[in-house]
Amino acid sequence: MTTPRFYVSAADLEDDRVTLSGGDHHHLCRVLRARVGDEVWLLDGRGLKATARIERLGRESSTLKVTDRKWEEEERPRLHLFQSLLKGSKMDLVVEVAAELGAASITPFTCRYSQATTPALERRVERWRAVAAQSSRVAGRRYLPEVGDPVDWKELLRSLSRFGVTLFADERGGERVAHVLRECEAEELALIVGPEGGFEDAEREELCSLGARSVSLGPHVLRAEFAGMALIAAARCACGLM
């Protein structure tokens, strides 16, 4: 059986005893049906993993005693996904799988052919952050990915200067990801996926003018919600992370 995992604050892990309440307590007691003495992993989302034993199971909360702490450095390169906003639950799927695959951050953006509109966007962002946390917990990630607020096209372009390498998926074709990253020494990689309709020519030109590399994800045209997953997986393989 997989050891249960829960995210707690770094401050909580400074003490030898940690209290779980609310949804975490319910999941531990009612869903997992844990018992006193069972082992649990507590993660702070910043690289620290604490092993703990359940000391007490109450009606409203549970108490765990920390028995060991280990810190793990974040893997390099860090992969940052920029995904054009998608309609409905498609964006939820992108965030869920990107978090499982190890993306360091996920930032939605708008461009010429973006499908989604901005009403209630604040609530959607909060949901995406919850999805990323849940997906990361299931995957056992020690580092929580950041889900950024949506940015417009110009903001996206301005942000690219902080990345050592930038790749954008192009359904018209491009270089192989493995070829571009063959001798990559950059610690921060930007991976950009456009909307269902693809990028317009002017947007491709702007990306290339800033040093971004156009890459192909194979002979088949992938739906926008799957292209990001494929690009992250290809980059991880090329960088020796899988």
Secondary structure as UniProt FT lines:
FT   STRAND          5..7
FT   TURN            10..11
FT   HELIX           12..14
FT   STRAND          17..21
FT   HELIX           22..26
FT   HELIX           27..31
FT   TURN            36..37
FT   STRAND          39..43
FT   STRAND          48..57
FT   STRAND          61..71
FT   STRAND          78..84
FT   TURN            88..89
FT   HELIX           90..101
FT   STRAND          105..109
FT   TURN            112..113
FT   TURN            119..120
FT   HELIX           121..139
FT   STRAND          146..147
FT   HELIX           153..159
FT   HELIX           160..162
FT   STRAND          165..169
FT   TURN            171..172
FT   STRAND          175..176
FT   HELIX           177..180
FT   TURN            181..183
FT   STRAND          188..193
FT   TURN            196..197
FT   HELIX           201..209
FT   TURN            210..211
FT   STRAND          213..216
FT   HELIX           224..238
FT   TURN            239..240
//
